[in-house]
Amino acid sequence: MNPLRQAFQPFHIFALAYKSPFDFKIYYKKLHLNIIILLFIIKYPYTLINYN
């Protein structure tokens, strides 16, 4: 299994909990933001180390 896909697996479980399309749109925006934050952490680890 793809390690990146495995990392995002919990998000897909939460996605199944949302039934209405409106709630799913809000969820998708939050998920998209989480992916950006996650990629930022992966791409710039030294920035976070120096920040602390």
C-alpha positions in Angstrom: 0.0 0.0 0.0 1.1 3.5 -0.8 2.5 5.2 2.5 0.9 8.6 1.6 -2.4 6.9 0.9 -2.2 5.1 4.2 -1.5 8.4 5.9 -4.7 9.9 4.5 -6.8 6.7 5.2 -8.4 8.1 8.5 -9.7 11.1 6.5 -11.6 8.8 4.2 -13.3 7.2 7.1 -14.5 10.6 8.3 -15.7 11.4 4.8 -18.1 8.4 5.0 -19.7 9.9 8.1 -21.0 13.0 6.2 -24.2 12.3 4.4 -25.3 15.7 3.1 -23.4 17.3 0.2 -23.2 20.7 2.0 -21.4 19.1 5.0 -19.2 17.2 2.6 -18.1 20.5 0.9 -17.1 21.9 4.3 -15.3 18.7 5.1 -13.5 18.8 1.7 -12.3 22.3 2.4 -10.9 21.3 5.8 -9.3 18.2 4.2 -7.7 20.3 1.5 -6.3 22.6 4.2 -5.0 19.6 6.1 -3.2 18.3 3.0 -1.5 21.7 2.4 -0.4 21.8 6.1 0.9 18.2 5.8 2.8 18.9 2.6 4.3 22.1 4.2 5.5 20.0 7.2 7.0 17.4 4.8 8.6 20.0 2.5 9.9 22.3 5.2 10.9 20.3 8.2 13.9 22.5 9.1 11.8 25.6 9.2 9.7 24.0 12.0 12.7 22.8 13.9 14.3 26.3 13.8 11.0 27.9 14.8 11.0 25.9 18.1 
